[in-house]
């Protein structure tokens, strides 16, 4: 099998050296350039599977490269690296259909994992669509696929880089649980269906709203979920899930309630709002 070709666009030569240690040949072939012009020259002459591009946290510097890559090599996945907490850069990366976004300083293993996911991902470029976006209020349409959920969690995690690591990870974990519930139970993993997501940041709280295309449910009638277990039978729902032929799990709502401050469902049960106070 031919190696996957990775183009690293970063003036810092250490970036390629770190990635080469995590993505060695013969599976991977990494090349490095220092600026956008050199990157576009390479892309004109040869295809690349992944472009790892550094952009500045403010302004459009770097986002023009994403746009040009999509025009020249629409099949290439672009992984964006920023220099810090930069909501504008993350929103721009989503608009320009980047595969993922990660901030420096980053874990080399985490970036390598994103590249691995990028080369194995099926069609993905329109799976996250921007309805409206400002740094403190972003609304998206998300295709009902598990891979898309993981990509969106990574984007929104980068939106909250100014938070303490534990707080940021608690919010990301809660959001992923609820988003996966919406995709699995509301959308039935149907790629023709969509979940609507809003992420809102106020001076005192972070608020997520998720609306799925399903018929909803009642919190009082969830025998397959851990939230319904009686105190003397904390895993009773696992027996119900086995009888229904459902995968192991069912801890999502219970887990989320322990990670956020408020969890509110609408009457129908196909919309959920969670609030984490800062």
C-alpha atoms as one frame of an Amber mdcrd trajectory, in Angstrom:
protein
   0.000   0.000   0.000   1.236   3.484  -0.829   2.010   5.660   2.194  -0.419
   8.370   3.252   0.934  11.753   2.225   0.839  14.464   4.876   1.756  18.099
   4.180   2.679  20.132   7.282   2.418  23.921   6.824   4.214  25.544   9.758
   7.220  27.878  10.040   8.346  25.913  13.088  10.422  22.905  11.916   9.843
  21.209  15.253   6.210  20.600  14.255   7.189  18.156  11.518   9.838  16.509
  13.700   7.284  15.831  16.441   4.731  14.454  14.001   7.315  12.266  12.265
   8.045  10.591  15.586   4.357   9.646  15.919   3.693   8.896  12.231   6.754
   7.006  10.933   7.262   5.445   7.489   6.430   3.287   5.652   2.753   4.005
   6.411   3.261   7.770   6.474   5.126  10.191   4.239   5.417  13.642   5.854
   6.567  16.727   3.993   6.933  20.205   5.449   6.735  23.763   4.090   6.950
  27.054   5.943   4.188  29.134   4.355   0.967  29.082   2.353   2.604  29.903
  -0.969   4.915  26.906  -0.730   2.001  24.720   0.337  -0.097  25.737  -2.675
   2.857  25.085  -4.986   3.120  21.522  -3.636  -0.629  20.990  -3.891  -0.650
  22.067  -7.539   1.761  19.294  -8.438   0.632  16.418  -6.218  -2.284  15.250
  -4.059  -2.028  14.921  -0.285  -4.262  12.946   2.030  -4.004  15.420   4.925
  -2.824  19.020   5.168  -1.816  20.108   8.682  -1.944  23.917   8.618  -1.128
  26.428  11.316  -3.316  29.540  11.403  -3.166  32.586  13.611  -5.774  32.858
  16.370  -7.181  36.161  15.089  -8.062  37.342  11.617  -8.267  35.401   8.366
  -4.578  34.556   8.090  -4.475  30.869   7.278  -8.157  30.455   6.455  -7.473
  31.497   2.866  -5.283  28.404   2.616  -8.176  26.184   3.690 -10.353  27.698
   0.990  -7.710  27.176  -1.679  -7.062  23.595  -0.583 -10.777  22.802  -0.955
 -10.720  24.289  -4.461  -7.538  22.531  -5.580  -7.746  19.233  -3.691 -11.322
  18.734  -2.415 -10.484  15.231  -1.201  -7.735  16.420   1.150  -8.546  16.607
   4.848  -7.275  19.771   6.546  -6.278  19.719  10.203  -5.979  23.242  11.623
  -3.534  24.173  14.378  -3.929  27.464  16.259  -1.708  29.155  18.811  -4.233
  29.441  21.612  -7.860  29.992  22.624  -9.342  31.388  19.422 -13.104  31.066
  18.898 -12.920  33.092  15.670 -10.322  30.713  14.253 -12.386  27.660  15.216
 -15.525  29.122  13.616 -13.553  29.949  10.483 -12.187  26.415  10.349 -15.704
  24.960  10.582 -16.976  27.319   7.858 -14.103  26.340   5.578 -14.814  22.637
   6.216 -11.637  21.740   8.073 -11.641  18.161   9.301 -10.581  19.129  12.838
  -8.923  21.843  14.894  -6.368  21.654  17.701  -4.606  24.348  19.740  -0.964
  24.608  20.716   0.545  23.372  22.925  -0.895  20.079  21.766  -0.317  16.435
  22.455   1.516  14.876  19.521  -0.369  11.631  20.110  -3.680  13.516  19.950
  -2.747  15.131  16.630  -1.559  11.796  15.257  -4.878  10.255  16.291  -6.782
  13.025  14.461  -4.713  12.379  11.333  -5.427   8.634  11.600  -9.146   9.391
  11.869  -8.945  11.817   8.953  -7.473   9.321   6.502  -9.996   6.640   7.481
 -13.068   8.897   7.481 -15.722   8.412   4.796 -17.374  11.382   3.046 -17.342
  14.170   5.635 -17.007  17.645   4.101 -20.621  18.766   4.574 -21.387  16.853
   7.785 -21.156  19.985   9.957 -22.983  22.990   8.533 -22.949  26.495   9.996
 -26.385  28.074  10.391 -25.044  31.122  12.225 -21.901  31.772  14.206 -20.425
  34.393  16.468 -17.708  33.680  19.057 -20.296  33.496  21.861 -23.188  31.920
  19.955 -22.828  29.266  17.282 -25.620  27.188  15.741 -24.907  24.165  13.543
 -26.568  21.329  11.639 -24.858  18.001  12.331 -25.319  14.845  10.275 -26.444
  11.799  12.281 -23.145   9.892  12.226 -20.919   8.910  15.144 -17.764  10.123
  13.364 -19.331  13.544  12.910 -20.121  13.755  16.617 -16.480  13.134  17.527
 -15.340  15.850  15.110 -17.806  18.363  16.521 -16.806  17.612  20.117 -13.207
  18.385  19.170 -14.176  21.699  17.533 -16.272  22.847  20.476 -13.619  21.750
  22.986 -11.278  24.171  21.208 -13.844  26.959  21.666 -13.389  26.701  25.459
  -9.606  26.669  25.737  -9.663  29.459  28.338 -11.367  27.177  30.886  -9.608
  24.991  33.418  -8.781  21.588  31.855 -11.146  19.587  34.095 -14.039  21.982
  33.519 -13.432  21.897  29.774 -13.322  18.102  29.696 -16.454  17.778  31.860
 -18.350  19.985  29.421 -17.005  18.052  26.433 -17.940  14.697  27.990 -21.466
  15.862  28.843 -21.972  17.314  25.396 -20.757  14.157  23.668 -23.106  11.954
  25.691 -26.132  14.066  24.807 -25.120  14.471  21.173 -24.619  10.721  20.773
 -28.043  10.122  22.341 -29.544  12.499  19.791 -27.748  10.841  16.874 -28.390
   7.269  18.009 -31.902   7.429  19.426 -33.305  10.511  17.681 -31.593  10.137
  14.317 -31.093   6.339  14.313 -27.642   6.893  12.757 -29.425   7.875   9.535
 -26.973  10.061   7.558 -29.925  11.718   5.837 -31.101  13.143   9.160 -29.687
  16.071  11.079 -29.286  17.252  14.663 -29.330  20.966  15.442 -26.782  22.181
  17.991 -26.320  25.596  19.599 -23.407  26.518  21.879 -23.790  29.752  23.838
 -21.262  31.420  26.127 -22.396  34.074  28.598 -20.431  35.905  31.259 -21.552
  33.359  33.845 -22.387  30.141  32.017 -21.918  27.845  29.051 -25.161  26.619
  27.521 -25.671  23.856  24.946 -28.951  23.159  23.179 -29.435  19.966  21.136
 -32.501  19.177  19.023 -32.832  15.793  17.312 -35.228  14.665  14.535 -36.807
  11.867  16.586 -40.168  11.409  18.284 -38.729  12.132  21.715 -39.062  10.203
  24.970 -40.146  10.557  28.579 -37.615  10.644  31.392 -40.189   8.772  33.487
 -40.185   5.853  31.044 -36.593   4.871  30.348 -36.150   1.337  31.691 -33.075
   0.864  29.460 -31.250   3.824  31.075 -29.340   3.919  34.361 -31.301   6.980
  35.432 -34.333   4.700  35.987 -32.587   2.154  38.205 -33.884   1.791  41.776
 -31.306   2.452  44.518 -31.021  -1.244  45.350 -30.420  -2.282  41.702 -27.903
   0.179  40.172 -27.386  -1.845  36.963 -30.896  -3.193  36.414 -31.135  -1.330
  33.107 -28.398  -3.549  31.636 -30.748  -6.526  31.798 -33.397  -4.524  29.955
 -30.893  -3.492  27.277 -29.811  -7.113  26.806 -33.432  -8.203  26.390 -33.989
  -5.427  23.828 -30.810  -6.306  21.941 -29.363  -2.850  22.630 -25.621  -2.291
  23.048 -24.252  -2.065  26.621 -24.400   1.416  28.093 -27.287   3.606  29.121
 -25.333   5.739  31.593 -25.359   8.917  29.470 -28.077  10.973  31.165 -26.949
   9.939  34.641 -23.346  10.822  33.815 -24.336  14.141  32.298 -26.347  15.141
  35.358 -23.194  14.713  37.424 -21.100  16.840  35.056 -23.341  19.881  34.510
 -25.384  22.173  36.741 -28.743  22.050  34.971 -30.190  19.542  32.505 -33.579
  20.398  30.996 -35.647  18.471  28.434 -38.576  19.858  26.471 -42.038  18.287
  26.740 -41.603  16.106  23.662 -38.186  14.870  24.767 -36.338  15.588  21.528
 -34.632  18.771  22.747 -32.270  19.135  25.667 -30.591  22.118  27.266 -27.644
  21.885  29.625 -26.015  24.645  31.601 -22.581  24.751  33.222 -21.981  27.758
  35.470 -18.570  29.381  35.364
